[in-house]
Amino acid sequence: MYSTITVMQEYTIIFIGKSGAGKGTQIKSLFEHLKQNGEESVTYLEAGQTLRDFIASDTYTSKLALSNNTSGKLQPAFLAVWAWVNRMITSYTGQKIVCVDGAPRKLNEAYILDEMFDFYNRKNRVVVYINVSDTWAKERLKGRARGDDTNEASVETRLKWFAENSPEILAYFEKTQKYKIITIQGEQSVEMVQADINNALGL
């Protein structure tokens, strides 16, 4: 069903993995690889940094979201969906490449993401699952020195949510038959993971 993905061809890549799996790092590496091959038509959808920036603002909602972070609670789906849907609506102008970082977190978000890609008639949908252990993820998170990564309760909650929700999310994408699922062993050097991803995508 899927042809080999090549540079300059439209495709849509969803990166899924635990916090600390290296999704953002690998997306940046992929963008650099694409630019070196002459492809710069990219839309990057991610909820994490958008939400962190929002939480740092001074609004009623941001204060409630900050309270969730402090107590180790996962942010509600409507905030996460708002973060990447708003980015798509305001920034997408038909770019050939769309990369999604860290979404969906729950099955209901997967429905919305899939519906959005149907609306935009996105082709060549690929899910890149970067698989790492909890131990590996925690060690990576310690080195990031980011606010929500130093909260042990928050880290444990995020890992627990991922373990509970990722199997049905991956199963859903596979069942729709609109997505190619690629599993990458993430417990390697950044360069080796990057090479595995590029090879799997045919780049």
N, C-alpha and C positions, 0 to 999 in steps of 0.2 A: 504493500500500500504506500510505503514511503520511499521516495527516491533518495539518493545520496544528497545530503545537504552541502551546498557549496557556497562560497562567498558570492555576494550579489544576488542570491536567491532569497526570496522572502521566507522567514521562519520565525517562530515564536518559541521561546525557551523559558520554562518555569524551573527555577532552582529551588529544590527542597532539601532540607537537612536540619539537624539540630542546631541550636544556638552554639556558635563556636566551631561549626563544621567547615567554615571557610567559604561560604557562599559568596559574600561580597567580594572577597579577595579574588575568587575565580571569575566572577563576572567582570571585574576590572581587567584581569588578564585576558579574558576573551575579547573585550573591547579593544585592547591594545593590539591583539593578534589581528582582529578584523581591520583596524585602521592601517596596519602595516600592509594589508592586502587590498587597500583602496576602498574599504567599506566603512562609511561613517554615518549611515542613515539608521540611527538607533534610538529607540525609546526605552528608558530604564524605569521600571515600576518597582518601588520598594516602600514598605510601610514603616520599617524600623526607624530610620533617621527622620522621616517626616513626623512621626509621632513624638520622637525625642525633642525635635524642634518645637512642636506644638506644646508639649508638656512644659517646656521652658518659658512659654509665654504666660501672660498674666490674665487669664480668663477663668470664669467659673468652671467651665468644663475641663480646662487644663489642670486646675487644682484637684478636681476629682480624679483625673487620670494619674496625676502624681501620687495621690493617695494609694491608688491601685499598685503602682510601681513599688512604693515603700513597703506595702504589706505583702508583696509577692504575688498579687493577683494578676491574671492575664487580662490585658485590655479587652473590652467588649468588641464583638465582631463589627459593630457599626463603625467604630473608629478606625479599625484596620482597613475595612473596605473603603471608607471615605478617603483614606490616605492614598491608596493606589488607583481608585476609580477617578478621583479628582485629577490626579496626574495624567491619566489617560485622556480624559476629556479636554484638559487644557493644553496638553503638549503634543498629543498624537496627531500627525498630519499625513499619515500614510507611510511612515517609515517602514523599510523592509524588515528590520529586525526589532523585535520586542522581547526584552528580558524582564522576568519577574523574579524578585528576590524575597524569599521568606514568606510567600503567600502561595496558596491558602494555608491557614492554620487549622481550620475546621472544615467539615464536609459542606456546611451551608455556604462557606466562602468559596469552595470549589465550584458549586453550582453557579454562583454569580460570576466568577472568573470565566467559566466556560461560556456562559450566556454573553458576556462582554465580547469574547473572541468570536462568537458566532455573529454578533451584531456587526463587528468590524470585518467579518469574513476573513479572519486570519488563517493562513495556511501553515503547513509543516509544524505542527505543535509537538513539542518535545518536553518531557519532564526529565530533568537531570537530578537524580537523588544522590547526594553526597553522603555516604554512609560512614559514620564514625561511632565509637563507643561513648558512653557517658563519661568515662574517665578521660578520654582524649578531649572531649568537648570542654570539660571543666578546666583542664590544663590550658587550653587555648583561651578560654574566657578570662582566666587569671592574668594572662599577658596583655589583654586588651585595655585594662584599666578604665573601663567605661562604667558610668554610674550604676546602671542596672545589672552589671556583671559582678559587682563587688558585694551585692546582696545575695547571700547564700540561699535564702528562702525563695527569692525571685528566680534564681538559676534552677533550683530543684523543681519549682513549679513549671517552668518552661520546658524542662526535660520531660517531666511527667506528662504534660499536655501533649508534647510531640509523640511520646510513646503510645498514648491513648488514641490520638487522632490520625497520625500519618498512615497507618495501614489502610483505613477505609478511604482516605483521600487518594492514595496511590491506586487502590482497587477501583475507585470510581473513574479515574482518568483512563485506566486500562480498559474498563468495561465499555466506555463510550466509543472506543475504537477510533477516536480522533487524535490520540496522543501516542507517541512512541516513548516508552519508559526506558531510561538508561540509568543503571546503578553504577556508581563510581566509588571505589575504595578510597576514602578520604584520609586514611591514616598513613599518608606518604608525605614527601616534601611537596611544597606548593607547586614546584615545576613538574613533578611527576603527575600530580593530580591534573594540572593544566594539560599536559600531554595526553592523558587518558581521555579527558573531555573532548579535546580537539579531534582526537582519533575517532571517538565514538560519534561525533557529529560530522565526520568526514571533511574536516577543515584542514 
